Amino acid sequence: MKKCFLIASILCMSLSLHAKGGIETVIGDSTKKHVFTLSAELRTRGEYLNGALADTNQTMAAYIMARTRLSLNYKQPYLEVQITPQHADMWGGDEVNVFSLREAWAQTDYKGLFAKLGRQALCYDDERIIGLDDWSLTGAYHDCLKIGYEGHGHKVHALGAYNQTYKNALGGTIYKGGVQDYKNMQAVWYHYDFKRWFSASLLFTNTGMQSADTIRDSTFYQQLLGTYVKFHYPGKQDWWIDLDASFYYQMGRSERGLPINAWMFATEGKAQINRFVQARAGYFILSGDENYTVPPPGGLGLQNLTHDHSFNLLYASHHQFYGAMDFFYLETFYGGYSPGLQDAHVGGTFLWKDQCNINLTYHALATSVDVISAPSRFLGHELEFTAEYRPFKWLSISAGYTYMHGTKTMEIVKRTPNRNTLHWAYVQLVFNPNFLTARF
């Protein structure tokens, strides 16, 4: 108890200090063209769950996760190199390979043209299809080559990746158990900014996936094509309006060899009402498999589908969408198929300077297709409360609580009989110091 009181006292004393600057040493002057930067991220997050867990013998779970990154960046004219090793683990865990490389890339550029090779994080538009996934323990990264051009309001990126595991390198081209779930991936992204008020993007991806039947060395290719548009009205003084919308269509063949016919649509509006208040509302829908059914606990169920209508979120930043509890798309539906998802939400944010924000969001969730034996498509209500405080530039303290009350349909699709209520809470500290900037 004394130790806890001492830690709390030190934390409160540190928060009471008024400091805008960061922990940084700068060497050299701004005229030098060679720049080396050393920075870090130390993230610790404790989470607590209670309620509708899939394991019917347990009603709660609690754990603490930690992530440590050290970033080394070097820039000179026409060249940039970034290396970021990371350690990500759960307190008390016995997992192996908790050390990894988050980034290890080199980029060369000349008059808007660039080429970037190595392990890198990819982030496009609102991260609904390809994003950083920074909430997860390790984040998302890709081993690929990216080339492109940026200038005069236009951005064009083309990238390609090919994956294999060391143990399979001498055994053909079967790919299983790697960092990413695809064998190869190609993508083209085009973005255009029209002055300050309108922007639009087009995205195409072609992904080669290992056949679910790994006895046969087959690769099934899946394609995605879609667009993202954003309208921004700056208004006057302290208010503005943002409207965005996206639509994506998927085709090709799934890992099971089924033809894919899937899609998703999203629209959202945000408004800054005054210096302190923002409001937002939106609606998302993802297609699902027809005649979706879940057998009762202890029973066996088979689905004879001729097409795959379940939309694949690919490499998105999942936690940003479809409810902060990640209960429906980070955690898969039963049986590997999906009834799709509808998410209508409304919320608001209170901001104070650049140091504090408080968010409240309500979600109404439903499947996008009928579920056999379920009384309706409606899954339930989710209410989210989060708060973040930045006492210093290098320190962020956040906490959140989410409550979900589900329906009988939720119990069926998640196989949590007689339990349709879920509580989730977290507390997170992120230290993000910039130790050194050296110019020479």
WOUR-V218254 format. One line per field, one symbol per residue. ss: DSSP state (A for helix, B for strand, O for the rest). psi: psi as a letter, one per 30 degrees, with the letter a starting at -180 (. if undefined). burial: 1 if it has 24 or more other C-alpha atoms within 12 Angstrom, else 0. A space follows every 50 residues. Layout:
BEGIN
ss = ???
psi = ???
burial = ???
END
This chain:
BEGIN
ss = OAAAAAAAAAAAAAAAOOOOOOOOBBBOOOOOOOBBBBBBBBBBBBBBBB BOOOOOOOOBBBBBBBBBBBBBBBBBOOBBBBBBBBBBBBOOOOOOOOBB BBBBBBBBBBOOBBBBBBBBOOOOOOOOOBOOOOOOOOOOOBBBBBBBBB BOOBBBBBBBBBOOOAAAOOOOOOOOOOOOOOOBBBBBBBBBBBOOOBBB BBBBBBBBBBOOOOOOOOBBBBBBBBBBBBBBBOOOOOOBBBBBBBBBBB BBBOOOOOBBOBBBBBBBBBBBOOOOBBBBBBBBBBOOOOOBOOOOOOOO OOOOOOBBOOOOOOBOOAAAOOOOOOOOOOOOOAAAOOOOBBBBBBBBBB BBOOOBBBBBBBBBBBOOOOBOOOOOOBBBBBBBBBBBBBBBOOBBBBBB BBBBBBOAAAAAAAOOOOOOBBBBBBBBBBBOOBBBBBBO
psi = eeeeeeeeeeeeeeffkjkflljkkkkllffkfkkkkjllkjkkkkkkkk bilejffkflkklklkkkkjkkkkklkgkkkkkjllkklkkglgllhfkl jekilkkkljhfklkkkaklkkjkbggfejlfhfeleflklkjlkklakk lhfkkkkklkkkkllefgeghagkkkgaelflelkkkkkkkkkjbffklk lkkkkjkkkkkfjfekikkkkkkkkalkkkkkjfalcgllkkklllkkkk abklffgkkkilllkkkkkkkjeaffkkllklkkkkllklhklkllkflk kkkikfljgkkkfchliefflhkffhfffekllkfflkgakkjklkllkk kjbgfkkkkkkkkjkllflkkkfkflfkeakkkkklkkkiflfgkkklll kkkkjlaeeeeeffhikgjgkkkkllkkkjkikjekjkk.
burial = 00000000000000000000000000000000001111111111111111 11110000000001111111111110000111111111110000000001 11111111000001111111110111111111111111111111111110 00001111111111000000001111001111111111111110000011 11111111111000000011111111111111000000011111111111 11111111011111111111110000111111111111111111000000 00000011111111111110111111111100110111111111111111 00001111111111111111100100111111111111111101111111 1111111111111111101111111111111111111100
END
